[in-house]
Every structure is written in structure tokens, then in C-alpha cells.
């Protein structure tokens, strides 16, 4: 399979970084890969907990996390998975995220750098919109360890990167 990786430039903003760049052609094709990296901070976990209502001690108390068999405090799995709609919406404003299945493979700890990758696996045009299925993955340890695996579907208003 011919894959085009769309990542060479890094843009930094506070505690968030992105490795997103437009591809040589500015139109999404099956096989294209979009990436984003992020380090999840204590503040991210705290803020997510407030919004979601998930105040499980595994996210805040190192001793509780260690007693449960983890190395340290965990980042909420759905917070990590939020990389996927972030990647899609940064390339395709006005996209509608319609589904996501997720398999959590390994824990993510506060302060770890996580790389989210989405790969276009099918594109279908319906009424001038594009129903696009993506393979969704998150990795840690420089891409060595898969932490999340799944698929997402989004309705894109265009296949042109960055078009509004």
C-alpha cells in the first residue's frame, strides 16, 4: 500500500504540539496518514476530570495507581483519544465526527508524549460530502508501543486540506 505521511513540520503552542503538514497534493486520499503529538499534563487531567465527572483516584493519586498495578497516575483514556477528532478538525474544519470505536491497549501516564495517527482507509462521496473512515492509533515511546487502536468515521465537507 502506498502511504503518504503528512508530518514534517512542528507547530508549538503551550503544552500542545502538532506534526501536521499539508501533503504534496492538497486532497485527502486513501492511505494518507495525519499525525499529532501531545504531552498530557496534570492540568489536562484535572480539567478533563472536571468536565467529564471522572474523578477516579487512579488519575490523581500515585499511591492508588501503584496499588492498582500501574507505574503512576493515569491519563483518562478518552482524553488521549481526543487526539483523533483534533487531528480531523484541524485539517477539515466543519467535519462531523460520527463514530469511534476504541481499544485501550496500554496505560498512558501524566507527562508521556503520545503520538496520534489517523489513516484514511475508505472515502465515499454522498450528496457532495465525503464519508471517510479512518484507522486511529496512539503510540508512546517514539512509536514503539501501541496504546489505543480503533476506527473513526467522519463526514467531511471537502477532501481539500484546510478548506473551510
N, C-alpha and C positions, 0 to 999 in steps of 0.2 A: 504494500500500500504506500502510495506517495503521500507523505505528510509534510506539511509546511508549518514550521514552528514560528509563531509570531511573538518572539521575545528577544530583544537585544538591548533596548534602552530601559533605563530605570528612572522613574519619577518618584521623588520622595515628598511625603507630607506627614508631618509629626510622627506618629507611631505606625504609619502605614506606608508600604511601598508597593509599587506595581511594576511588572515587567511586561507591559503591553505595548505593542507597536503595530502599526498597520502593515499588512503583508504587501508583497510586490504588486499584486492586483488588489484592488480595494473591495473585492467582492468575496463574501464567505463561500467556501466550497467544502464538500465532504472531505474529511481528513485534516482540515485546518485545526490547529491547536492554539488556544488562547490561555495565557498564564497570568497569575498574580501571586505575589508573595506577601505574607503578613506575619508579624510577631504579635501575638495576643498578650496584652499586658494585664496586670492586676486590675487596673481601672476598667479595661474592656469587660473582664469577667464580672466585676461589681456592677457596671452599668447594665450588662445583659441580664444579670440576676434581678435587678430592679424591674426591668421591663417585662421579663418572662415570668417572674414569680418563683423561679427555681433557685432556692437558697440552700441546696444540698451542701452540707459541710465539706464534702469532697472537693468543692470548688474554692473553699476559703481557709480550711484548717489542715495544715501539713500533717499533723499527727493523725487526724481522722483519715486522711487519704492514705497514709502509710499503713495504718491499722487495717485498711481495706485491701492492701496489697499493691498500692501504687507507689511510685517514687516520690511524688509530691502532689500539689494541688492541680486539679484538672481544669482545663478549659471546657466549657459546655460544648458538646458535640454539635449542636445546631448553630452555635456561634461560629465554629470552624466551617461548617457547611455554608454559612452565609457568604463565603468567598464565591460560590457559584453564581448566584444572581448578581453579585457585584461585578464579576467579570463580564457577564452577558450585558448588563445595563450600561457598563462603561463603553462598550463597543456599539451597542444597539439601543440608543435612547428610545423610550416608548415601547420597548419589548414587554411582552406579557408573559410572566413566568407561570406556567400552568401545572407542572408536576415535577416531583423529585422523589426518587427512591434512594435510600441511603443505607449503606452497610458500614458500621463503625468497626474498624479493624484493630486499631491500636489507640491508646490514650494520647492526648495532646496535653502538655504541661505548660503552665504560665511561663512565658518568656521564650518558648521554642519558635523558630522560624518555620512556617508552614507554606508550602507551595501548592496552590490550587491550579489544576489543569482541566480545561474542558476541551473536548474534541468533537467536532461536528461529525455525527455518524449517519444522519439522514436529513434531507431537506425536501419538503413537499410544498408546492405552491397551491394555495386555496384562496380564491377571491382576492387576489393581489396582496396576500400576506403569506408568510413563509413559516410553516410549522416545522420546527427544527428540533431534532433530538440530539442531545449531547451526552457523551460519556463524561462522567465527572469523577475526578480523583483528587485527593490531597495527599501530599507526601511530607515527610520530615527527614532530617539527616541528609540534606542535599539530594533528595530524591531517592534515597536508598530504601526508605520504609513507607509503605502504603498505610495511611491512617483512615482514609474514607474512600469508599468505592461506590459508584452508583450511576444513575442516568437521570437526566432532566429533559423536559420538553418546554420550549418557549415559542411563542408566536412573535415573529419578528416583522416589523413593518416594512423592512427592506433588508437586502443582503449586503448593502454597502456599509462598510465600517464607518462608524461615527456620524452617519446621516441622521438628522432629526426629523 
